Amino acid sequence: MLKLFLSCCFILVSCFQYAKAQDILTLRLATEATEEDISVTAGNYFVNKVKEYSNGSIQIKFYIDGSLGNSKDIISGIRGGLIELAIVSTSNLGGLYTGFLALDLPYIFDSHEHAYKALNGDLAIVLNRGLDRANLVALSFLTTGYRNISTLKNQYTLQMM
């Protein structure tokens, strides 16, 4: 069965507690995405910018490939204070705030520009208010595709039919 979905990844941060070690704050950023995924590229950029802007006083250890678990595990880790930051698909957040389920509707955005305009405007405010109840905050939204087809079955072209 073909499933059309919107996959917007974004970074979550929880209300967290941390231990100081020589005035360097070390945070954990986790994702189940692989090295080749654009969200890992964005995560690496974020890690480097935080280090640069904090003059090295904030370090982020980036765990990719699901090394700290799948998205549900990572979200649970954030809520439990074990992980401070995450990059997850919005489809994994529908259980925390049903407003995220609307992002899975097919053809909700006409273009990347339309998606970014919505996700950097009032929609982001509404989604963040929904996350407030779970003590989570969305720092950023990254679209990884808004008209994707995903299937577990063999893929065929018209020429193969």
N, C-alpha and C positions, 0 to 999 in steps of 0.2 A: 504494500500500500504506500502510495506517495504521500508525503506530508509536506505541506508548504509551511514554512515558519520564518519568523523574524529572529535573528540572533544578534542581539545587542549585548555586548559584554561591557561590564563596567567595574570600576573599583569600588569596593565597600570598605568602610572603616568603622569599627565599633568604638564605643566608649571603653577605653582600655586602661589597664594598670601596667606599669613597667618598672623594671629595676634599673638603676643607674650603675654603670660600670665605668669609672674614670670619666665622668661627664659625657659619655657617648651613649646615646639612646639607640638600641638595636630593636628593630621591628621585623616581624615576619610577614611576607607577602606570598600568598599561595594561589595557585591555579592548577586546574587539571589539563590545561592546554599544553601542547607540545612546542618544542623549540621553533618549529616552522610557522606557528600560528601568529597572526598579526597582533593578537593580544599580548603575547610574550614580548614581541618587539616593543609594544607600547609600555609594558611593565618595565622592561630594561631601561627605556627612556626615563620613566618616572623615577626609578631607583637612582639613576645617575643625576637627575636634576635635584632630587632631594639632598643627595650627598653634596652636590655643588652649592646649592643655596644655603645649606646649613653649615658650610665650611667643614664638612666631615663629622659634625657633632651628631648627626642622625644617620645611621647605617640601616640599610634594609637588606635582609637575606631573602632572596627570591627563590621560592620552591615551585618548580614547574613539573609537568608530566604527572600530576596527581600524586606527587611524592608525599603529600600530607593528607591524601584522600581525594574522593570525588567532590563535586561541587556541594552536595548536601553535607558531607563531612566538614568541608571547609567553612561553610556558613555556620554549622554547629560549633566549630572551633572558634569562630569569631564571637559568637554569642556567649560562649563559655570562657572567653578571655585567653584562649590558648594561641590564637592567631590574631594579628592586629589589622591586616589588610588582605583583600582578596580580589581576584578578577574572576567573575562568574557570569554566566549567561543570565539574562533577565528571566528566562523561562524557569529558572530554579528559585525565583523569588515570589512566584504566585501564591505559594502557601503562606508567606509572611504578609503580603499585601496583594489582594486580587487585582489591583490596578495594573500590575505588571503583565497580567494575562492578555490585556488589550494589545500589547506589543507583539504578540504571537499571531495576530490577525493577518491574513494575507493581504498584500497590496495596501497596507495602511499608510505607507510613505511612497511618494512619487519618485523620489531621488535621494541621493545621499544628502544633498543640501537641505531638502525638506526634513529628513530625519534629524539632522544636526540642529536645524532651527527649532524643531519641536523639543528635542532633548536638551537644548540649552536655554529653554524658555520656561513658560508656565507649567508645561508637562513635567519637567524635572522637579519643580517645586512641589507639585502634587505627589509625585512618586516618593520624594524624600519625606514628605509628611507621613506617608504610609509606612515608611521604614522606621520612623521615629518610635513607633510602638514596640519595635524589636530592638531598639537601641543601636540602629545601624544608620549610616549616612552614605549616600552615593556621592563620591567625589567627582566622577566623570563618567561619561557614556562613550562607548566606542562601537560604531556599527561595523559588524563583520559581514554584513550582507542582509538585505531586506527582501530579497526575492529568491530565496534558495529552495531547492528541492532536495529532500533527504529521503533515502530509501534503504532498506536492508536487502531488497531484491536486486536481481541483475538489472542493469541499465541497458536499454535498447535505443537505437537511433531509428529514424524513419526508414533508412536504407536497409535495416536488418529485418524489417517487418514484411 
